[in-house]
Amino acid sequence: MKDNVSKPILAVKPLLGKTEFIALMAALMAINALAIDIMLPALPAMGAALNVASANQRQWVIGTYILGFGIAQLIVGPLSDRFGRKMPLLIGVGLYIVAAFSAIEATSFEMLLFMRFVQGIGASGTRVITVSIIRDLYQGDAMAEITSLVFMVFMVVPIVAPNVGQLILLKGSWFYIFGFMGALATVLLVWASLRLRETLHADYRRPFSLSAVTQGFAVVFGNRTALFYGLTAMFVLGGLFGFITSAQQIYVDLYGLGALFPVAFASTAAVMSLSSFINSKIVSRFGMRAVTSVALFAYVFFALVLLVASGFGLPPLWLLFICITGIMCCFGWVGSNTNALSMEPLSAVAGTASSVFGFMQTAGSALLGSFVGQSFDGTVRPLAIGYLVFGLCALGCMWIASDGKLFARSQA
């Protein structure tokens, strides 16, 4: 089984250079982050326009998108293993565009949520297939370095997206946000169509059948190391989505930041982008395991500090900011490294593996994060508890995946 899983890839050089390749991969992944973060300032306006009074209920504008994004990845991966990377990617981006423009016509909250679900389905390929393309061309610490650089550029979006959303609201209604998303995705569709070359060699295409897909899933779930690295990422992402779904209520309702909310949100995202850049510089020297393990211990530490502070009432804003920023910094290291570690032994089924991990991490973390968001009770305690529990679970999964050798260099 090991030979079938880890056989070497037949890399195909992309038409575009390394810098443009990183930029395109990051941009494709970024339209997913954009669809989440640009919505945050608009949630109250959307709720008012569509008669949704409950702040917790408005969170489903984020949750339904993430669920569609996660569930669809189960099918996108096997499709990309059968038909190649490029065509399924372009079809997915096209669906994203159609859903974004269709959401403008939403006359009810239910219709809006449906369009968001469809938009998430379209965006699923931007996660699964970009990860597969990177795995087609890179491996080992080199893949972690490229992934970190992609994440660094990708994380610029959460820095600017809430501010873009706020600016659009100042100039017009919330549905212009969907027009902006659709227009931007159209530009990326043209860019990828013209400049991206197919990276999956014909010799490695897998049949698209129930037995082949089942076999691919069995290979992924049968690899304990890869599976638990994937679970590590899922729990850390659960904390991130818990913060995203409740950030507007925490910063605006509890701390009264008002129009400064996008600035506070962007500053934590900037730290994530910076930490991804730092990771790209140190991961080759220290190894993915060691860097990720240090980040997870720090993640748990900041979560514990926030939980203890919340036990004495509402923590001061500066302390909340330090803890959340520290956790986001850790996520910048954990996210890219665990993705690389989980994909490393599964090059022969990269598309299927990416879809399984994408579904597990996105849908699983969306459910975990939604639970945290729906538990919002006017304090930061649910978020702090979520961070701590998810951080400990992630650390446990990391321990299992590495056979207890948290700080040993992984074998490339």
C-alpha positions as CSV (number, residue, x, y, z in Angstrom):
1,M,0.0,0.0,0.0
2,K,2.8,2.4,0.8
3,D,4.2,2.2,-2.7
4,N,0.8,3.0,-4.2
5,V,0.4,6.0,-2.0
6,S,3.8,7.7,-2.1
7,K,4.9,7.0,-5.7
8,P,6.7,10.0,-7.2
9,I,4.8,12.5,-9.2
10,L,5.5,13.4,-12.8
11,A,5.6,17.2,-12.4
12,V,4.5,19.4,-15.3
13,K,6.0,22.9,-15.3
14,P,3.3,25.6,-15.2
15,L,3.0,28.1,-18.0
16,L,3.5,31.0,-15.5
17,G,6.6,31.7,-13.4
18,K,6.9,31.0,-9.7
19,T,5.9,34.5,-8.6
20,E,2.8,34.6,-10.8
21,F,2.0,31.0,-9.8
22,I,2.0,31.9,-6.1
23,A,-0.1,35.0,-6.8
24,L,-2.7,33.0,-8.9
25,M,-2.9,30.2,-6.3
26,A,-3.3,32.7,-3.5
27,A,-5.9,34.7,-5.4
28,L,-8.0,31.7,-6.2
29,M,-7.9,30.6,-2.6
30,A,-8.6,34.2,-1.5
31,I,-12.0,34.5,-3.2
32,N,-13.1,32.0,-0.6
33,A,-11.8,34.1,2.3
34,L,-13.3,37.2,0.6
35,A,-16.8,35.6,0.5
36,I,-16.6,35.1,4.3
37,D,-14.8,38.2,5.6
38,I,-16.4,40.9,3.3
39,M,-19.8,39.9,4.7
40,L,-19.0,40.7,8.3
41,P,-19.7,44.5,8.3
42,A,-22.9,43.8,6.3
43,L,-24.6,41.3,8.6
44,P,-26.7,43.9,10.5
45,A,-27.8,45.6,7.2
46,M,-28.7,42.2,5.6
47,G,-30.6,41.1,8.7
48,A,-32.6,44.4,8.7
49,A,-33.3,44.2,5.0
50,L,-34.5,40.6,5.2
51,N,-36.3,40.8,8.5
52,V,-33.8,38.8,10.6
53,A,-33.6,40.3,14.0
54,S,-31.5,37.7,15.8
55,A,-27.7,38.4,15.6
56,N,-27.0,34.7,16.1
57,Q,-29.3,33.8,13.2
58,R,-27.5,36.2,10.9
59,Q,-24.3,34.2,11.4
60,W,-25.8,31.6,9.0
61,V,-24.8,33.9,6.1
62,I,-21.3,32.7,7.0
63,G,-22.2,29.2,8.1
64,T,-24.2,28.1,5.1
65,Y,-21.4,29.2,2.8
66,I,-18.8,27.3,4.7
67,L,-21.0,24.1,4.8
68,G,-21.5,24.3,1.0
69,F,-17.8,24.9,0.6
70,G,-16.9,21.9,2.8
71,I,-19.4,19.3,1.5
72,A,-18.7,19.9,-2.2
73,Q,-15.0,19.1,-1.7
74,L,-15.8,15.4,-1.4
75,I,-16.7,15.3,-5.1
76,V,-14.4,18.0,-6.5
77,G,-11.2,16.1,-5.5
78,P,-12.1,12.8,-7.2
79,L,-13.2,14.8,-10.3
80,S,-9.9,16.5,-10.4
81,D,-8.1,13.2,-10.2
82,R,-10.1,12.0,-13.2
83,F,-10.4,15.0,-15.4
84,G,-7.4,17.0,-14.3
85,R,-7.1,20.1,-12.3
86,K,-7.9,23.0,-14.6
87,M,-11.4,22.2,-16.0
88,P,-13.1,21.4,-12.6
89,L,-11.4,24.5,-11.2
90,L,-12.8,26.8,-13.9
91,I,-16.3,25.3,-13.6
92,G,-16.3,25.9,-9.9
93,V,-15.2,29.5,-10.2
94,G,-17.9,29.9,-12.8
95,L,-20.6,28.6,-10.4
96,Y,-19.2,30.9,-7.7
97,I,-19.8,33.9,-10.1
98,V,-23.3,32.8,-11.0
99,A,-24.3,32.4,-7.3
100,A,-22.8,35.8,-6.3
101,F,-24.7,37.7,-9.0
102,S,-27.9,35.6,-8.2
103,A,-27.7,36.6,-4.5
104,I,-28.3,40.2,-5.5
105,E,-31.9,39.2,-6.4
106,A,-32.5,37.5,-3.1
107,T,-35.9,38.5,-1.7
108,S,-35.8,36.4,1.4
109,F,-33.3,35.3,4.0
110,E,-33.8,31.7,2.9
111,M,-33.1,32.4,-0.7
112,L,-30.0,34.3,0.3
113,L,-28.8,31.4,2.4
114,F,-29.4,29.0,-0.6
115,M,-27.3,31.2,-2.9
116,R,-24.6,31.3,-0.3
117,F,-24.6,27.6,-0.1
118,V,-24.3,27.3,-3.9
119,Q,-21.5,29.9,-3.8
120,G,-19.7,27.8,-1.3
121,I,-20.0,24.8,-3.6
122,G,-18.5,26.7,-6.4
123,A,-15.6,27.9,-4.3
124,S,-14.8,24.4,-3.1
125,G,-12.5,23.8,-6.1
126,T,-10.4,26.9,-5.2
127,R,-9.3,25.1,-2.0
128,V,-9.1,21.4,-3.2
129,I,-7.6,22.0,-6.6
130,T,-5.1,24.7,-5.7
131,V,-3.7,22.4,-2.9
132,S,-3.6,19.5,-5.4
133,I,-1.8,21.7,-8.0
134,I,0.8,22.7,-5.4
135,R,1.2,19.0,-4.5
136,D,1.6,18.1,-8.2
137,L,4.6,20.4,-8.4
138,Y,6.3,20.4,-5.0
139,Q,6.9,18.1,-2.0
140,G,8.4,18.0,1.5
141,D,9.6,21.2,3.1
142,A,9.6,22.9,-0.3
143,M,5.8,22.4,-0.5
144,A,5.4,23.8,3.0
145,E,7.4,26.9,1.9
146,I,5.3,27.4,-1.2
147,T,2.1,26.8,0.8
148,S,3.3,29.4,3.4
149,L,3.9,32.0,0.7
150,V,0.5,31.3,-0.8
151,F,-1.1,31.6,2.6
152,M,0.8,34.9,3.2
153,V,-0.7,36.5,0.1
154,F,-4.0,34.8,0.7
155,M,-4.2,36.3,4.2
156,V,-4.0,39.8,2.8
157,V,-7.7,39.3,2.0
158,P,-9.0,39.2,5.6
159,I,-7.0,42.4,6.2
160,V,-8.7,44.4,3.5
161,A,-12.0,42.5,3.0
162,P,-14.0,43.9,6.0
163,N,-12.8,47.4,5.1
164,V,-13.9,46.9,1.5
165,G,-17.3,45.7,2.7
166,Q,-17.6,48.7,5.0
167,L,-16.6,51.0,2.1
168,I,-19.2,49.4,-0.2
169,L,-21.9,49.9,2.5
170,L,-21.0,53.6,2.7
171,K,-21.5,54.0,-1.0
172,G,-24.5,51.7,-1.5
173,S,-26.5,48.7,-0.3
174,W,-25.2,45.3,0.9
175,F,-26.1,43.6,-2.4
176,Y,-23.3,45.5,-4.1
177,I,-20.9,43.3,-2.1
178,F,-22.1,40.3,-4.1
179,G,-21.6,42.2,-7.4
180,F,-18.0,43.0,-6.3
181,M,-17.3,39.3,-5.5
182,G,-18.8,38.2,-8.8
183,A,-16.7,40.8,-10.8
184,L,-13.5,39.9,-9.0
185,A,-14.0,36.2,-9.6
186,T,-14.6,36.8,-13.3
187,V,-11.2,38.4,-13.6
188,L,-9.6,35.4,-11.9
189,L,-11.5,33.0,-14.2
190,V,-10.0,34.7,-17.2
191,W,-6.6,34.8,-15.6
192,A,-6.6,31.1,-14.8
193,S,-8.1,30.2,-18.2
194,L,-5.3,31.9,-20.1
195,R,-2.2,31.3,-17.9
196,L,-2.7,28.1,-15.9
197,R,-1.5,24.8,-17.5
198,E,-2.8,21.4,-16.5
199,T,-0.5,19.9,-13.8
200,L,-1.8,16.4,-13.4
201,H,0.1,14.0,-15.7
202,A,-2.2,11.7,-17.8
203,D,-0.5,8.7,-16.2
204,Y,-1.8,9.6,-12.8
205,R,-5.4,10.2,-13.7
206,R,-7.8,7.9,-11.8
207,P,-11.1,6.6,-13.0
208,F,-14.2,8.3,-11.7
209,S,-16.3,5.5,-10.4
210,L,-17.7,4.5,-7.0
211,S,-15.1,1.8,-6.5
212,A,-12.2,4.1,-7.5
213,V,-13.5,6.9,-5.3
214,T,-14.1,4.5,-2.4
215,Q,-10.6,3.1,-2.8
216,G,-9.1,6.6,-2.8
217,F,-11.0,7.4,0.4
218,A,-9.8,4.2,1.9
219,V,-6.2,5.1,1.1
220,V,-6.6,8.5,2.8
221,F,-8.4,7.2,5.9
222,G,-6.1,4.3,6.1
223,N,-3.1,6.5,6.5
224,R,-3.1,7.3,10.2
225,T,-0.3,9.9,10.0
226,A,-2.0,11.9,7.2
227,L,-5.4,11.6,8.8
228,F,-4.4,13.0,12.2
229,Y,-2.4,15.8,10.7
230,G,-5.7,16.7,8.8
231,L,-7.6,16.5,12.1
232,T,-5.0,18.8,13.7
233,A,-5.9,21.5,11.1
234,M,-9.6,20.9,11.5
235,F,-9.6,21.7,15.3
236,V,-7.4,24.8,14.8
237,L,-9.7,26.0,12.0
238,G,-12.7,25.4,14.3
239,G,-11.3,28.0,16.6
240,L,-10.7,30.4,13.7
241,F,-14.3,30.0,12.4
242,G,-15.6,30.4,16.0
243,F,-13.9,33.8,16.1
244,I,-15.1,34.8,12.6
245,T,-18.7,34.0,13.3
246,S,-18.8,35.9,16.6
247,A,-16.2,38.7,15.8
248,Q,-18.8,41.3,14.8
249,Q,-20.8,40.8,18.0
250,I,-17.7,40.8,20.2
251,Y,-16.0,43.8,18.8
252,V,-19.1,45.9,18.1
253,D,-21.7,44.8,20.7
254,L,-19.3,44.1,23.6
255,Y,-16.5,46.6,23.0
256,G,-18.4,49.2,21.0
257,L,-15.8,49.6,18.3
258,G,-18.5,50.4,15.7
259,A,-16.9,51.5,12.4
260,L,-13.4,50.6,13.8
261,F,-14.4,46.9,13.8
262,P,-12.9,46.3,10.3
263,V,-9.6,47.8,11.5
264,A,-9.4,45.5,14.6
265,F,-10.3,42.5,12.5
266,A,-7.8,43.4,9.8
267,S,-4.9,43.8,12.3
268,T,-5.3,40.2,13.6
269,A,-5.4,39.0,10.0
270,A,-2.2,41.0,9.2
271,V,-0.5,39.0,12.0
272,M,-1.6,35.8,10.3
273,S,-0.1,36.9,7.0
274,L,3.1,37.9,8.6
275,S,3.4,34.6,10.5
276,S,2.9,32.7,7.3
277,F,5.8,34.6,5.8
278,I,8.0,33.9,8.8
279,N,7.0,30.2,8.5
280,S,8.2,30.1,4.9
281,K,11.6,31.3,6.1
282,I,12.1,29.0,9.1
283,V,10.3,25.8,8.1
284,S,13.2,24.4,6.0
285,R,15.6,25.0,8.9
286,F,13.6,23.6,11.8
287,G,11.1,21.3,10.0
288,M,7.3,21.3,9.8
289,R,6.7,19.2,12.9
290,A,8.8,21.3,15.3
291,V,7.4,24.6,14.1
292,T,3.8,23.3,14.2
293,S,4.2,21.9,17.7
294,V,5.6,25.1,19.1
295,A,2.7,27.0,17.6
296,L,0.2,24.6,19.1
297,F,1.6,25.0,22.6
298,A,1.5,28.7,22.2
299,Y,-2.1,28.5,20.9
300,V,-3.2,26.6,24.0
301,F,-1.3,29.1,26.2
302,F,-3.1,32.2,24.8
303,A,-6.4,30.4,24.9
304,L,-5.9,29.6,28.6
305,V,-5.0,33.2,29.4
306,L,-8.2,34.4,27.7
307,L,-10.3,31.9,29.5
308,V,-8.9,32.8,32.9
309,A,-9.3,36.5,32.2
310,S,-13.0,36.0,31.1
311,G,-13.7,34.4,34.4
312,F,-13.3,37.9,36.0
313,G,-15.7,39.6,33.7
314,L,-15.2,41.2,30.3
315,P,-11.4,41.3,29.7
316,P,-9.9,44.7,28.7
317,L,-9.7,45.2,25.0
318,W,-5.9,45.2,25.0
319,L,-5.8,41.8,26.6
320,L,-8.4,40.3,24.3
321,F,-6.5,41.7,21.3
322,I,-3.2,40.2,22.5
323,C,-4.7,36.8,23.0
324,I,-6.6,36.7,19.8
325,T,-3.6,38.1,17.8
326,G,-1.3,35.5,19.4
327,I,-3.7,32.7,18.5
328,M,-4.0,34.0,14.9
329,C,-0.2,34.1,14.7
330,C,-0.1,30.4,15.7
331,F,-2.7,29.6,13.1
332,G,-0.5,31.1,10.4
333,W,2.1,28.5,11.3
334,V,-0.2,25.5,11.9
335,G,-2.4,25.9,8.9
336,S,0.1,25.7,6.1
337,N,2.3,23.1,7.8
338,T,-0.4,20.6,8.7
339,N,-1.8,20.9,5.1
340,A,1.6,20.0,3.8
341,L,2.2,17.2,6.3
342,S,-1.2,15.6,5.6
343,M,-0.6,15.7,1.8
344,E,3.0,14.6,1.9
345,P,2.4,10.8,1.9
346,L,-0.6,10.9,-0.5
347,S,0.8,12.2,-3.8
348,A,-0.8,9.4,-5.9
349,V,-4.3,10.4,-4.7
350,A,-3.7,14.1,-4.2
351,G,-7.1,15.3,-5.5
352,T,-9.0,12.8,-3.4
353,A,-6.8,13.4,-0.4
354,S,-7.3,17.2,-0.7
355,S,-11.0,16.7,-1.0
356,V,-11.2,14.5,2.1
357,F,-9.1,16.9,4.2
358,G,-10.9,19.9,2.7
359,F,-14.3,18.5,3.7
360,M,-13.1,17.3,7.1
361,Q,-11.4,20.6,7.9
362,T,-14.0,22.9,6.4
363,A,-17.3,21.2,7.2
364,G,-15.9,20.0,10.6
365,S,-14.5,23.3,11.6
366,A,-17.6,25.1,10.4
367,L,-19.7,22.9,12.7
368,L,-17.3,23.5,15.6
369,G,-17.1,27.2,14.9
370,S,-20.9,27.5,14.5
371,F,-21.3,25.9,17.8
372,V,-19.0,28.5,19.4
373,G,-20.8,31.3,17.5
374,Q,-24.3,30.1,18.5
375,S,-23.1,29.9,22.1
376,F,-22.4,33.6,22.2
377,D,-24.0,34.8,25.5
378,G,-22.8,38.4,25.7
379,T,-19.3,37.4,27.0
380,V,-16.1,36.2,25.4
381,R,-16.2,33.0,27.5
382,P,-17.6,30.7,24.8
383,L,-14.9,31.8,22.4
384,A,-12.2,31.3,25.0
385,I,-13.5,27.8,25.9
386,G,-13.7,26.9,22.2
387,Y,-10.1,28.0,21.6
388,L,-8.8,26.0,24.6
389,V,-10.7,22.8,23.8
390,F,-9.9,22.9,20.1
391,G,-6.3,23.7,20.8
392,L,-5.9,20.7,23.2
393,C,-7.6,18.4,20.7
394,A,-5.3,19.7,17.9
395,L,-2.3,19.1,20.1
396,G,-3.5,15.5,20.9
397,C,-4.0,14.8,17.1
398,M,-0.5,16.2,16.4
399,W,0.9,13.8,19.1
400,I,-0.7,10.8,17.5
401,A,0.3,11.8,13.9
402,S,3.9,12.2,14.9
403,D,4.0,9.1,17.1
404,G,4.9,11.4,20.1
405,K,7.9,12.9,18.2
406,L,6.5,16.4,18.2
407,F,9.8,18.1,17.5
408,A,11.4,15.6,15.2
409,R,11.9,16.5,11.6
410,S,9.4,14.8,9.3
411,Q,10.8,12.6,6.5
412,A,10.4,14.2,3.2
